[in-house]
């Protein structure tokens, strides 16, 4: 009997039990009531989505789509238990939907793992070849529970259909590693190294494999390559993505915009902020991100304006103060910049970067002694940062303390042999006696 | 094949029925999610009895209620015998600016608060405490970590301590959390590691998705460098002196977010390494290269990520040989929505997260674990596991009943502790239901330390949580196996505890391994002794000790059920 037939037989049997077991609900003819959650403090967009979804369930209590949608909106707002119950109901009303079984399974994993595995297995069967996410997640859940052989069997259809399936191969590599078969793991991991979703975790697995095969240097190389890569996105899951897309609250938009700025996707950041400000023109977090964005764009005056508005709402915002200092430095207003950084280190005495920036600003303003003291504080907070030692070396050299400058430069070069300020100091002063 | 096919139908049928029933007929209330799924039948006699009041311990941890992260992270405690009278004493770290407390164990076994005037009653936003002899005068000193500081409290020998931080050259303005002594250069002087936590922004307020104020997550902040100081104290008993080797050792090259530490020789080369459990980041394992420098190798050695290759909220640590193969296994606690990690050492220096195979996944419920110990409570020769739990976010409801004395504001974060019995092969069974004294009430569990407080050969527990009372749990396991407790001492260095030494005890045809490293668990420090359960074996054959300087000695065996002091230099040398 093949797996598909076994599954069908099981589900026919289960359906009859289900019908009997759930007759209680049918007895009184009532559908379960949709969950009620507190929307008081919730962002308006999320609250509205939940309200609408709940109203739809009230209107159409036998609609799996309505229950599922309510589950999705609840999950987006982290009403996880309510989401779990809604997905469960949606899966009952539409047992042929992979989506609801998949989402129900994911929600159940923490509390009722065996129930979760049942949902995920059913979602896998229902999804067929339309999407690989349910099968992958099912296999991962089996691995998480130590059912390595079952997981390997579960992954097989993916690999049969596509022997280069990166995510499936990565899971297989992990399984083989835990089973003590590093060589086999190595065979699986190869094609994962070029897939953007799996390259980094695959390198980490490869690092382990190489270490186990006695190749410590190769292990170190793989680990270093992995460390240098950005954190990858999760393997695409269309069902989860639907939930994630429901998050359009202010915090989410501000975080998203900030992420775009960090990734230098400035146009995306601009668009996201526009969406945010359309709904909340004075959003404090948004203004901070806007200040950061304008600074990145070297529109320093506009950056300062945004940050001043941000600080008006949040006067003690450390990030705001530091960004404001940078925006002022960008305009060569050293004393004003120093004032911002000073306030930041007053609020957070171990703020290494703010101490360092204060040193830069004071130095540019001609306060060499104050600059050196600030940089010393930055080193106190973070002795492993080469640029701090390099800056101190430069300041000491300027003040005529050659021995101190050499010592600081030597420390910087020990940490980073290419540290430019330290190199320049050493070249200028020579090695000394 | 047909039979197998029918079995699989049956299994699939079972799963399907369970699925449908759960999905269609589940009427649990939201708060039920935090309760055990079903009332469990106690699986045996109780292992612990709460003797806090009888012992005279009345410590209550203080914490603020304004969602400041340092309130949530602290605080820890240490079990130490500061006056060397053979009876372990207790030191509790306070939060929220209150004073730390020192309890002396009196000859009648009760504890007396001797904090006032001791010099150990410092105030700050305390995190953790460890005990170790910083100047080789034979007296355990205290290192206290705080939000924004680290302190060395020098034991003066008359029940008094003196803050010697500045003169010792220790300076750490960061948020210091775990700390550990180790002798990384094997010169006989205990060096110091301090794990700094996040680069916290005290002005940042965080709300959850539902718009409620809550504690910020560590991911909101950058990581920091773990600090390493080399002990350069000039002479035994002299003024302690440390030099900062953070940058020169290479430890600063890989910053992190340390909440737990294990300093031990992970690869068997005779040099102690440093494992950092990093909250929400990959764990770091700094391998000692024997020349004063370290190289981070957590990923390749299998301890950086969990079994699924993911980072998780790594917090508390425990290190013991759980499967009897003569190598230490590493347990790291995580959030309730994650899995804990059980990094089993299957080849020296190489680990695999086998938590799924350990039985720990089958716990009745999953807690957000902080302090944890691997100690043989029942004396069967296999270290058992205990764990303090407490939530960090409001998304999951707290458990009830809440321990009396827990500040009501904090009750929403309360969870019950758990205890698991080890079958000797690294397979664990949840005994929490049978242990109401330890596991029956919820607190915001953080520190957990083990030590034989009453000298009966059975390791007891001390547990403390945020904004709640400390509890002393006496080990009352019936029909406990025979035991030996080893005290490893360094006569050349003032007779201090030989932190970092490993012992292999042979008894009844089995060899049991342990390392003397009190500074594990969470912000805590255990009694500096090695407890070995021997089961039905009433004698032990021999003990082989690998001292921290790389030498090895063999000591003769003898009758069990006693404490044995092994002094470096008094055994028979064993060639490597």
Contacts between the chains, C-beta under 8 A, distances in Angstrom:
chain1	res1	chain2	res2	distance
A	1	B	2	7.4
A	1	B	5	3.8
A	1	B	6	7.8
A	1	B	8	7.8
A	1	B	9	7.3
A	3	B	8	7.9
A	6	B	5	6.2
A	6	B	8	5.2
A	6	B	9	5.0
A	6	B	12	5.9
A	7	B	12	6.0
A	9	B	9	5.2
A	9	B	12	7.9
A	9	B	13	7.7
A	10	B	9	5.4
A	10	B	12	3.6
A	10	B	13	4.3
A	10	B	15	7.7
A	10	B	16	5.1
A	11	B	12	7.9
A	11	B	16	5.6
A	13	B	9	7.8
A	13	B	13	4.9
A	13	B	16	7.5
A	13	B	17	7.8
A	14	B	13	5.8
A	14	B	16	3.4
A	14	B	17	4.9
A	14	B	19	7.6
A	14	B	20	5.7
A	15	B	20	7.5
A	17	B	17	5.0
A	17	B	20	7.3
A	17	B	21	7.8
A	18	B	17	7.1
A	18	B	20	3.9
A	18	B	21	7.0
A	18	B	24	6.3
A	21	B	20	7.5
A	21	B	21	5.5
A	21	B	24	7.4
A	21	B	25	6.2
A	22	B	20	7.8
A	22	B	21	7.9
A	22	B	24	4.7
A	22	B	25	5.5
A	24	B	25	7.2
A	25	B	24	7.4
A	25	B	25	7.2
A	32	B	27	7.7
A	38	B	210	7.5
A	40	B	211	7.8
A	41	B	207	8.0
A	41	B	210	6.0
A	41	B	211	3.3
A	41	B	212	5.6
A	42	B	209	7.9
A	42	B	210	5.5
A	42	B	211	5.3
A	43	B	209	7.9
A	43	B	211	6.3
A	46	B	209	7.3
A	76	B	209	7.6
A	77	B	209	5.4
A	77	B	210	5.8
A	78	B	208	6.7
A	78	B	209	4.5
A	78	B	210	6.3
A	78	B	395	5.4
A	79	B	210	7.5
A	80	B	395	6.9
A	81	B	28	7.9
A	81	B	30	4.4
A	81	B	33	5.1
A	82	B	30	7.0
A	85	B	26	6.4
A	87	B	23	7.7
A	88	B	22	6.8
A	88	B	23	3.5
A	88	B	24	6.8
A	88	B	26	6.0
A	89	B	23	7.3
A	89	B	24	7.4
A	91	B	23	5.0
A	92	B	20	7.0
A	92	B	23	5.5
A	92	B	24	4.1
A	95	B	20	7.8
A	101	B	19	8.0
A	104	B	23	6.0
A	108	B	22	7.2
A	110	B	336	7.1
A	110	B	337	5.5
A	110	B	366	6.6
A	111	B	33	5.7
A	111	B	37	7.2
A	112	B	22	6.0
A	112	B	37	7.0
A	113	B	361	7.7
A	114	B	15	6.8
A	114	B	18	5.8
A	115	B	18	5.4
A	115	B	19	5.5
A	115	B	22	4.1
A	115	B	23	7.4
A	117	B	15	6.2
A	118	B	15	3.9
A	118	B	16	5.8
A	118	B	18	5.6
A	118	B	19	3.1
A	118	B	20	7.9
A	118	B	22	7.9
A	119	B	19	5.4
A	119	B	23	7.0
A	121	B	12	7.4
A	121	B	15	6.4
A	122	B	16	7.0
A	122	B	19	6.6
A	140	B	308	6.3
A	143	B	307	7.0
A	143	B	308	6.8
A	143	B	356	6.9
A	144	B	307	7.2
A	144	B	308	6.4
A	144	B	339	6.5
A	144	B	356	5.8
A	144	B	361	7.3
A	145	B	356	5.5
A	145	B	361	5.8
A	146	B	354	7.9
A	146	B	356	3.3
A	146	B	357	4.5
A	146	B	361	6.9
A	147	B	356	7.9
A	170	B	309	7.7
A	174	B	307	7.2
A	174	B	308	7.3
A	174	B	309	6.3
A	177	B	352	6.9
A	178	B	307	6.7
A	178	B	352	5.6
A	178	B	353	7.9
A	178	B	354	6.7
A	178	B	357	8.0
A	180	B	346	7.2
A	201	B	309	4.6
A	204	B	299	5.1
A	204	B	304	7.2
A	204	B	305	6.4
A	204	B	309	6.2
A	205	B	309	6.6
A	207	B	299	5.0
A	207	B	300	4.2
A	208	B	299	7.0
A	208	B	300	5.8
A	208	B	301	7.6
A	208	B	302	5.2
A	208	B	350	8.0
A	210	B	300	6.9
A	211	B	297	7.7
A	211	B	300	4.0
A	211	B	301	6.2
A	211	B	302	7.7
A	211	B	350	6.3
A	212	B	347	7.2
A	212	B	350	5.9
A	216	B	300	7.4
A	219	B	297	7.5
A	219	B	300	3.6
A	220	B	295	7.6
A	220	B	297	7.1
A	220	B	300	6.6
A	222	B	300	7.3
A	223	B	297	7.3
A	223	B	299	4.3
A	223	B	300	5.2
A	226	B	299	6.7
A	227	B	299	7.8
A	247	B	209	7.6
A	249	B	209	7.3
A	251	B	207	7.0
A	251	B	209	7.6
A	314	B	203	7.6
A	316	B	203	4.3
A	317	B	203	5.9
A	317	B	204	7.9
A	318	B	201	4.8
A	318	B	202	7.9
A	318	B	203	5.1
A	318	B	204	7.2
A	319	B	201	7.0
A	319	B	204	7.7
A	347	B	202	6.9
A	347	B	203	5.9
A	348	B	200	7.8
A	348	B	201	6.5
A	348	B	202	6.3
A	348	B	203	7.6
A	349	B	148	7.0
A	349	B	173	6.0
A	350	B	148	6.4
A	350	B	173	4.2
A	350	B	174	5.1
A	350	B	175	7.4
A	350	B	199	7.7
A	351	B	199	7.8
A	352	B	199	7.7
A	380	B	171	6.4
A	380	B	173	6.1
A	381	B	173	5.6
A	381	B	174	6.5
A	382	B	224	7.4
A	382	B	225	6.2
A	382	B	252	7.7
A	383	B	225	7.2
A	383	B	227	8.0
A	383	B	244	6.2
A	383	B	246	5.0
A	383	B	247	4.9
A	383	B	252	6.4
A	384	B	225	4.9
A	384	B	246	5.9
A	384	B	247	4.6
A	384	B	251	7.7
A	384	B	252	2.4
A	384	B	253	6.7
A	384	B	255	7.7
A	385	B	252	7.9
A	411	B	247	6.8
A	414	B	247	7.1
A	414	B	248	6.7
A	415	B	247	5.7
A	415	B	252	7.7
A	415	B	253	8.0
